[in-house]
Amino acid sequence: MIMMNEITVNNIKINNLEPTKKNFINKNKKFSAKGYYKDIKVKVYEVFDQNQGDLRAFISSHESLSSYFPKLITHDNKYIVEEWIEGKTLKKINAKNLENIPQSDQIKKIIKNMWSIKYDKIVFDYIDYIHRRVNKENNFDFSSIPNKINHNDLSLDNILMTSEGLKIIDNEFLGCNSGWILNVKNSFLKENFEYQNFVSEDILNKLWDVRKEWSKLIKKDQFNIKTRLYKIFKNYF
């Protein structure tokens, strides 16, 4: 196992790095680690789109959204560093009754709040991404679908209950894109969120089949982690 000790992002040094899970390279083939900036525990992760850091900074400074996300430490066009959040996931809290999540209404309000906020740039084409990662061409024309700020992966594991209330974590897929139409499939929520005004149920199911196909490929992936880590860190040490 390759041991990495530190990384510098936007002139801020993060020390004592450890993988957030088993390896520094996650299932999306991106770098993800936890470490320390001074005495603050942080998470540092690689972006899919160089504009994700600016979007993350926009959210961090937004009056109504910032309280639902970890504190942003810094970012550049490759990595985002945010404060590590402690708390129980909604999946653990509601383990005995996953069919009735008391926090659902609050999450719906947060999502609708994100969607109501204007952001000028298109950030991270999630629909295109889920096609590319299974080597398929995206033949859908979603140019008429409005782009909205969206987490793209609001599962119960990605929402924590903390002493300060709900916090949304694992923000690697955060973007401003057309991917919001998959929220009904890509979260624990049962509300349709008006996707039917833009895509049919048939198209939505086809998109979801693409996403599920990727999950089946993870175990077969022979990606060379050592080579990937070398490429990431060679300019940082």
C-alpha positions as a Python dict, from the first residue, in 0.01 Angstrom:
ca = {
    (1, 'M'): (0, 0, 0),
    (2, 'I'): (132, 342, -94),
    (3, 'M'): (147, 578, 203),
    (4, 'M'): (85, 943, 137),
    (5, 'N'): (150, 1196, 410),
    (6, 'E'): (53, 1537, 280),
    (7, 'I'): (-84, 1738, -10),
    (8, 'T'): (-93, 2111, -83),
    (9, 'V'): (-406, 2269, -226),
    (10, 'N'): (-407, 2641, -308),
    (11, 'N'): (-97, 2688, -89),
    (12, 'I'): (-265, 2518, 208),
    (13, 'K'): (-91, 2205, 330),
    (14, 'I'): (-301, 1910, 445),
    (15, 'N'): (-108, 1666, 668),
    (16, 'N'): (-151, 1314, 806),
    (17, 'L'): (-348, 1189, 509),
    (18, 'E'): (-548, 868, 526),
    (19, 'P'): (-791, 721, 272),
    (20, 'T'): (-1154, 806, 343),
    (21, 'K'): (-1230, 441, 279),
    (22, 'K'): (-1005, 151, 179),
    (23, 'N'): (-788, 327, -79),
    (24, 'F'): (-691, 681, -173),
    (25, 'I'): (-855, 621, -511),
    (26, 'N'): (-1229, 572, -475),
    (27, 'K'): (-1473, 380, -693),
    (28, 'N'): (-1502, 680, -924),
    (29, 'K'): (-1125, 668, -986),
    (30, 'K'): (-1077, 994, -800),
    (31, 'F'): (-854, 1082, -507),
    (32, 'S'): (-1029, 1104, -168),
    (33, 'A'): (-864, 1139, 171),
    (34, 'K'): (-902, 1273, 523),
    (35, 'G'): (-630, 1465, 701),
    (36, 'Y'): (-557, 1778, 903),
    (37, 'Y'): (-517, 2146, 825),
    (38, 'K'): (-350, 2275, 1141),
    (39, 'D'): (-578, 2121, 1409),
    (40, 'I'): (-886, 2099, 1185),
    (41, 'K'): (-983, 1757, 1050),
    (42, 'V'): (-1067, 1785, 682),
    (43, 'K'): (-1163, 1591, 373),
    (44, 'V'): (-981, 1651, 46),
    (45, 'Y'): (-1120, 1516, -279),
    (46, 'E'): (-1051, 1539, -650),
    (47, 'V'): (-1304, 1716, -872),
    (48, 'F'): (-1463, 1594, -1196),
    (49, 'D'): (-1493, 1946, -1335),
    (50, 'Q'): (-1251, 2231, -1268),
    (51, 'N'): (-1550, 2459, -1200),
    (52, 'Q'): (-1677, 2250, -908),
    (53, 'G'): (-1455, 2436, -663),
    (54, 'D'): (-1608, 2771, -757),
    (55, 'L'): (-1958, 2626, -720),
    (56, 'R'): (-1863, 2482, -382),
    (57, 'A'): (-1737, 2826, -277),
    (58, 'F'): (-2062, 2986, -397),
    (59, 'I'): (-2264, 2745, -183),
    (60, 'S'): (-2033, 2797, 114),
    (61, 'S'): (-2096, 3172, 105),
    (62, 'H'): (-2468, 3150, 32),
    (63, 'E'): (-2688, 3267, 318),
    (64, 'S'): (-2946, 2987, 301),
    (65, 'L'): (-2736, 2695, 172),
    (66, 'S'): (-2409, 2722, 361),
    (67, 'S'): (-2548, 2583, 687),
    (68, 'Y'): (-2629, 2249, 522),
    (69, 'F'): (-2278, 2180, 394),
    (70, 'P'): (-1939, 2131, 560),
    (71, 'K'): (-1728, 2443, 597),
    (72, 'L'): (-1512, 2499, 290),
    (73, 'I'): (-1141, 2531, 370),
    (74, 'T'): (-1000, 2589, 22),
    (75, 'H'): (-1005, 2468, -338),
    (76, 'D'): (-824, 2487, -669),
    (77, 'N'): (-911, 2352, -1012),
    (78, 'K'): (-821, 1995, -909),
    (79, 'Y'): (-916, 1952, -543),
    (80, 'I'): (-1164, 2069, -281),
    (81, 'V'): (-1087, 2074, 92),
    (82, 'E'): (-1374, 2094, 338),
    (83, 'E'): (-1414, 2041, 711),
    (84, 'W'): (-1468, 1682, 821),
    (85, 'I'): (-1813, 1641, 972),
    (86, 'E'): (-1896, 1399, 1251),
    (87, 'G'): (-2244, 1261, 1302),
    (88, 'K'): (-2476, 971, 1234),
    (89, 'T'): (-2606, 911, 884),
    (90, 'L'): (-2979, 915, 827),
    (91, 'K'): (-2947, 552, 723),
    (92, 'K'): (-2819, 455, 1069),
    (93, 'I'): (-3068, 675, 1249),
    (94, 'N'): (-3361, 531, 1055),
    (95, 'A'): (-3231, 174, 1020),
    (96, 'K'): (-3546, 25, 1171),
    (97, 'N'): (-3785, 215, 947),
    (98, 'L'): (-3634, 306, 609),
    (99, 'E'): (-3979, 339, 455),
    (100, 'N'): (-4066, 642, 664),
    (101, 'I'): (-3784, 894, 703),
    (102, 'P'): (-3887, 1182, 935),
    (103, 'Q'): (-3627, 1413, 780),
    (104, 'S'): (-3765, 1374, 425),
    (105, 'D'): (-3960, 1699, 425),
    (106, 'Q'): (-3656, 1897, 538),
    (107, 'I'): (-3438, 1740, 266),
    (108, 'K'): (-3701, 1824, 4),
    (109, 'K'): (-3693, 2187, 119),
    (110, 'I'): (-3313, 2193, 91),
    (111, 'I'): (-3327, 2048, -261),
    (112, 'K'): (-3592, 2292, -375),
    (113, 'N'): (-3387, 2573, -223),
    (114, 'M'): (-3083, 2465, -426),
    (115, 'W'): (-3295, 2452, -740),
    (116, 'S'): (-3436, 2799, -683),
    (117, 'I'): (-3095, 2966, -668),
    (118, 'K'): (-2957, 3099, -996),
    (119, 'Y'): (-2604, 2998, -1091),
    (120, 'D'): (-2475, 3110, -1430),
    (121, 'K'): (-2232, 2829, -1517),
    (122, 'I'): (-2302, 2472, -1619),
    (123, 'V'): (-2089, 2261, -1386),
    (124, 'F'): (-2019, 1887, -1424),
    (125, 'D'): (-2236, 1713, -1684),
    (126, 'Y'): (-2359, 1427, -1466),
    (127, 'I'): (-2571, 1261, -1735),
    (128, 'D'): (-2275, 1255, -1974),
    (129, 'Y'): (-2052, 1125, -1694),
    (130, 'I'): (-2265, 820, -1611),
    (131, 'H'): (-2256, 726, -1981),
    (132, 'R'): (-1881, 769, -2020),
    (133, 'R'): (-1797, 556, -1721),
    (134, 'V'): (-1970, 257, -1884),
    (135, 'N'): (-1828, 343, -2228),
    (136, 'K'): (-2161, 443, -2376),
    (137, 'E'): (-2248, 743, -2588),
    (138, 'N'): (-2494, 992, -2447),
    (139, 'N'): (-2750, 1034, -2726),
    (140, 'F'): (-3006, 1223, -2520),
    (141, 'D'): (-3072, 1586, -2602),
    (142, 'F'): (-3142, 1758, -2272),
    (143, 'S'): (-3072, 2111, -2394),
    (144, 'S'): (-3428, 2214, -2307),
    (145, 'I'): (-3393, 2098, -1946),
    (146, 'P'): (-3300, 2383, -1710),
    (147, 'N'): (-2973, 2340, -1522),
    (148, 'K'): (-3006, 2342, -1145),
    (149, 'I'): (-2767, 2321, -853),
    (150, 'N'): (-2781, 1960, -747),
    (151, 'H'): (-2596, 1714, -523),
    (152, 'N'): (-2664, 1423, -763),
    (153, 'D'): (-2629, 1158, -489),
    (154, 'L'): (-2853, 1232, -193),
    (155, 'S'): (-2863, 886, -42),
    (156, 'L'): (-2926, 831, 328),
    (157, 'D'): (-2553, 764, 371),
    (158, 'N'): (-2468, 1113, 247),
    (159, 'I'): (-2673, 1311, 499),
    (160, 'L'): (-2558, 1341, 858),
    (161, 'M'): (-2746, 1446, 1168),
    (162, 'T'): (-2509, 1665, 1367),
    (163, 'S'): (-2531, 1892, 1669),
    (164, 'E'): (-2584, 2177, 1421),
    (165, 'G'): (-2858, 1998, 1226),
    (166, 'L'): (-2849, 1818, 893),
    (167, 'K'): (-2528, 1827, 690),
    (168, 'I'): (-2483, 1707, 332),
    (169, 'I'): (-2155, 1523, 273),
    (170, 'D'): (-1978, 1337, -9),
    (171, 'N'): (-2009, 1635, -240),
    (172, 'E'): (-1797, 1495, -523),
    (173, 'F'): (-2093, 1493, -766),
    (174, 'L'): (-2205, 1846, -680),
    (175, 'G'): (-2289, 2040, -994),
    (176, 'C'): (-2521, 2272, -1177),
    (177, 'N'): (-2659, 2052, -1449),
    (178, 'S'): (-2952, 1853, -1586),
    (179, 'G'): (-2878, 1561, -1353),
    (180, 'W'): (-3144, 1678, -1109),
    (181, 'I'): (-3403, 1483, -1313),
    (182, 'L'): (-3259, 1166, -1158),
    (183, 'N'): (-3316, 1278, -799),
    (184, 'V'): (-3626, 1064, -765),
    (185, 'K'): (-3418, 758, -855),
    (186, 'N'): (-3090, 866, -701),
    (187, 'S'): (-3207, 929, -346),
    (188, 'F'): (-3439, 792, -79),
    (189, 'L'): (-3705, 1049, -164),
    (190, 'K'): (-4032, 946, -326),
    (191, 'E'): (-4138, 1280, -473),
    (192, 'N'): (-4113, 1323, -850),
    (193, 'F'): (-3973, 1680, -831),
    (194, 'E'): (-4142, 1779, -1158),
    (195, 'Y'): (-3906, 1572, -1375),
    (196, 'Q'): (-4212, 1453, -1570),
    (197, 'N'): (-4239, 1804, -1717),
    (198, 'F'): (-3910, 1748, -1900),
    (199, 'V'): (-3854, 1372, -1952),
    (200, 'S'): (-4073, 1065, -1980),
    (201, 'E'): (-4071, 778, -1733),
    (202, 'D'): (-3920, 562, -2006),
    (203, 'I'): (-3621, 794, -2054),
    (204, 'L'): (-3574, 825, -1681),
    (205, 'N'): (-3560, 445, -1649),
    (206, 'K'): (-3308, 424, -1933),
    (207, 'L'): (-3086, 675, -1757),
    (208, 'W'): (-3114, 483, -1434),
    (209, 'D'): (-3019, 159, -1612),
    (210, 'V'): (-2698, 331, -1728),
    (211, 'R'): (-2618, 429, -1373),
    (212, 'K'): (-2687, 78, -1239),
    (213, 'E'): (-2468, -75, -1507),
    (214, 'W'): (-2167, 109, -1370),
    (215, 'S'): (-2220, -47, -1025),
    (216, 'K'): (-2185, -391, -1179),
    (217, 'L'): (-1852, -295, -1336),
    (218, 'I'): (-1683, -178, -1016),
    (219, 'K'): (-1572, -523, -904),
    (220, 'K'): (-1429, -597, -1248),
    (221, 'D'): (-1228, -279, -1265),
    (222, 'Q'): (-853, -346, -1280),
    (223, 'F'): (-754, 18, -1246),
    (224, 'N'): (-388, 66, -1148),
    (225, 'I'): (-404, 264, -822),
    (226, 'K'): (-29, 311, -788),
    (227, 'T'): (0, 472, -1131),
    (228, 'R'): (-299, 695, -1063),
    (229, 'L'): (-161, 813, -730),
    (230, 'Y'): (176, 889, -885),
    (231, 'K'): (13, 1110, -1147),
    (232, 'I'): (-184, 1294, -878),
    (233, 'F'): (100, 1357, -637),
    (234, 'K'): (408, 1401, -854),
    (235, 'N'): (359, 1779, -870),
    (236, 'Y'): (263, 1821, -504),
    (237, 'F'): (562, 1688, -312),
}
